[in-house]
């Protein structure tokens, strides 16, 4: 397959994903905005006024990066797993697989779709945060790095879920019982240092701790984890997930009977 043909295949997949996101925007863009607004009201406005500042930052401002990252992760993951499994369920993914389209093009196309939705929702949630706080940005490049790489990592993780899932229940199982606990235990609403030692030790095994803290560093210049460690973990995780997807698609796992 020539580079030009590969580019056409990639742009077709991305265009399909973008059309899907915009066509059903009441399902892809609106729900996370409503959910995060409720978090700002309940945890920030109603409860946050009773919480002492964290490293000189008000609690309302402190949770802004965590809530933005939560929206980015959920949106990127939800977009890819629902789109890919939907294509597999309707059996139209087979049309792509029988074509000469390389596996890396398929992976990149779906990942870019998740990236687009994750970043879009993240920007919208960040804009909404100005209604409740006055967030500042310490280092825009760090913010962009963690936004892009975290969206990419969870788009790739969602693709693995979509590959293995045999029903909509299995898709929901991973999101409800694995992804959601990881998000809530990843330091969105608290500093890891405020936890008992046992839970601090457990938290270091949660990859979201590094993503959320690295992202928060981009806003405030401080983090519970050295930012260099956060960068390393995110890059290694993204590369590992990309490799796993490539192997699974080449083998036809969960797709070829």
C-alpha positions in Angstrom: 0.0 0.0 0.0 1.5 3.3 -1.1 2.0 6.2 1.4 -0.7 8.2 -0.4 -3.2 5.3 -0.1 -2.3 4.9 3.6 -3.0 8.6 4.1 -6.3 8.3 2.4 -7.2 5.3 4.7 -6.1 7.2 7.8 -8.1 10.4 6.8 -11.2 8.3 6.1 -11.1 6.7 9.5 -10.5 10.0 11.3 -13.2 11.7 9.2 -15.7 9.0 10.2 -14.8 9.4 13.9 -15.1 13.2 13.8 -18.5 13.0 12.0 -19.7 10.6 14.6 -18.6 12.9 17.5 -20.3 15.9 16.0 -23.4 14.2 14.8 -24.3 12.8 18.3 -22.8 15.7 20.3 -25.6 15.4 22.8 -24.0 12.0 23.7 -20.3 12.8 23.2 -19.8 16.4 24.3 -22.7 17.5 26.5 -22.9 14.8 29.2 -19.3 15.3 30.5 -19.9 19.0 30.7 -22.9 18.5 32.8 -21.2 15.9 35.0 -18.1 18.1 35.6 -20.2 21.1 36.3 -21.9 19.1 39.1 -18.5 18.1 40.5 -17.5 21.8 40.5 -20.7 22.7 42.4 -20.7 19.9 44.9 -17.1 19.2 45.7 -15.7 22.7 44.9 -18.5 25.1 45.8 -20.3 23.4 48.6 -17.6 21.2 50.2 -14.5 23.0 49.0 -15.1 26.1 51.1 -14.6 23.9 54.2 -11.3 22.5 53.0 -8.0 24.2 53.8 -5.9 25.4 50.8 -3.4 22.9 49.5 0.1 24.3 49.1 -1.4 27.8 48.9 -4.0 26.9 46.3 -7.7 27.0 47.1 -9.4 23.6 47.0 -11.7 24.8 44.2 -8.7 25.7 42.0 -6.8 22.5 43.1 -9.5 20.2 41.7 -9.7 22.0 38.3 -6.8 20.0 36.7 -8.1 16.7 38.1 -11.6 17.3 36.8 -10.4 18.4 33.4 -8.2 15.3 33.2 -11.1 13.1 34.3 -13.2 14.4 31.5 -10.3 13.9 29.0 -9.7 10.3 30.1 -13.4 9.3 30.1 -14.1 11.0 26.8 -11.1 9.6 24.9 -11.7 6.1 26.3 -15.5 6.1 25.7 -15.1 7.3 22.2 -12.7 4.6 21.0 -14.3 1.6 22.8 -17.8 2.4 21.7 -16.8 3.2 18.1 -14.6 0.2 17.6 -16.8 -2.3 19.4 -19.8 -0.9 17.5 -18.0 -1.5 14.2 -17.1 -5.0 15.4 -20.7 -5.7 16.6 -22.1 -4.5 13.2 -19.4 -6.5 11.4 -18.3 -3.5 9.3 -14.8 -3.6 10.8 -14.2 -6.6 8.6 -14.4 -4.4 5.6 -11.4 -2.5 6.9 -9.5 -5.6 7.8 -9.9 -7.2 4.4 -8.5 -4.1 2.8 -4.8 -3.6 2.5 -4.9 -1.0 5.2 -2.0 -1.6 7.6 -2.8 -2.3 11.3 -0.9 0.8 12.4 -3.2 3.0 10.3 -6.3 1.5 11.9 -4.9 2.0 15.4 -3.8 5.6 14.6 -7.2 6.5 13.1 -9.2 5.4 16.1 -6.7 6.9 18.5 -6.9 10.3 16.7 -10.6 10.1 17.1 -10.3 9.5 20.8 -7.7 12.2 21.0 -10.0 14.7 19.3 -12.9 14.1 21.6 -10.8 14.0 24.7 -9.1 17.3 23.9 -12.3 19.0 22.9 -14.1 18.0 26.1 -11.1 19.0 28.1 -11.1 22.5 26.7 -14.8 22.9 27.2 -14.5 21.7 30.9 -11.6 24.1 31.4 -13.7 27.0 30.1 -16.5 26.0 32.4 -14.1 26.0 35.4 -13.7 29.8 35.0 -17.3 30.1 36.3 -16.1 28.7 39.7 -12.3 29.5 40.0 -9.5 31.4 38.3 -7.1 28.7 37.2 -3.7 29.7 36.1 -1.2 27.9 33.8 2.3 27.5 35.1 3.7 25.7 32.0 1.5 25.4 28.9 3.9 22.8 27.3 3.5 20.4 30.3 -0.3 20.8 30.1 -0.3 20.0 26.4 2.0 17.1 26.8 -0.1 15.3 29.4 -3.3 16.2 27.6 -2.1 14.6 24.4 -0.3 11.6 25.9 -3.0 10.8 28.4 -5.7 11.0 25.7 -3.6 8.7 23.5 -2.9 6.2 26.2 -6.5 5.8 27.1 -7.6 5.7 23.5 -5.2 2.8 23.0 -6.5 1.1 26.2 -10.0 1.5 25.0 -9.1 -0.1 21.7 -7.8 -3.2 23.6 -11.1 -3.3 25.5 -13.0 -3.1 22.2 -10.9 -5.9 20.7 -11.4 -8.3 23.5 -15.1 -7.4 24.4 -17.7 -9.9 23.2 -20.7 -7.9 24.4 -21.7 -4.5 25.5 -21.7 -5.8 29.1 -18.0 -6.5 28.8 -17.4 -3.0 27.5 -19.3 -1.5 30.5 -17.5 -3.9 32.9 -14.1 -2.4 32.3 -15.3 1.2 32.4 -17.4 0.7 35.6 -15.2 -1.6 37.6 -11.6 -0.7 36.5 -11.5 2.7 34.9 -13.8 4.5 37.2 -12.0 3.4 40.5 -8.7 4.2 39.0 -9.9 7.8 38.2 -11.3 8.4 41.7 -8.3 6.9 43.4 -5.9 8.9 41.1 -5.7 12.1 43.1 -8.5 14.1 41.4 -10.0 15.4 44.6 -7.0 15.1 47.0 -3.3 15.1 47.4 -1.7 11.7 47.7 0.3 12.9 50.7 -2.9 13.3 52.7 -3.6 9.5 52.5 -2.6 7.0 55.1 0.7 5.3 54.3 -0.9 2.1 53.2 -3.0 3.9 50.6 -0.1 6.0 49.5 1.8 2.9 48.7 -1.1 1.4 46.8 -1.6 4.7 44.9 1.9 4.5 43.3 0.7 1.5 41.3 -2.1 3.6 39.8 -1.0 5.1 36.4 -3.6 7.9 36.7 -1.7 9.3 39.8 1.2 10.2 37.5 -1.0 11.6 34.7 -3.1 13.7 37.0 -0.2 15.0 39.0 1.9 15.7 35.9 -1.1 17.6 34.5 -1.5 19.5 37.8 2.1 20.5 37.7 1.5 22.3 34.4 -1.1 24.5 36.2 0.5 25.1 39.6 4.1 24.1 39.4 3.9 21.5 42.1 3.1 17.8 42.1 2.9 14.8 44.5 5.3 13.0 42.2 8.4 14.3 40.4 7.2 15.6 37.0 10.1 13.7 35.3 8.7 10.4 36.7 5.2 11.3 35.5 6.5 12.0 31.9 8.5 8.7 31.9 5.5 6.6 33.1 3.1 8.2 30.6 5.5 7.6 27.6 6.2 4.0 28.6 2.5 3.2 29.1 1.6 4.8 25.8 4.3 2.9 23.9 3.4 -0.4 25.6 -0.3 -0.1 24.8 0.4 0.8 21.2 2.6 -2.3 20.9 -0.1 -4.5 22.4 -2.7 -3.2 20.0 -0.5 -3.8 17.0 0.1 -7.4 18.1 -3.6 -8.1 18.7 -4.7 -6.6 15.4 -2.1 -8.6 13.5 -3.3 -11.8 15.1 -6.9 -10.8 14.6 -7.7 -11.4 18.3 -11.3 -11.0 19.1 -12.1 -10.3 15.4 -11.2 -13.2 13.2 -13.1 -16.4 13.9 
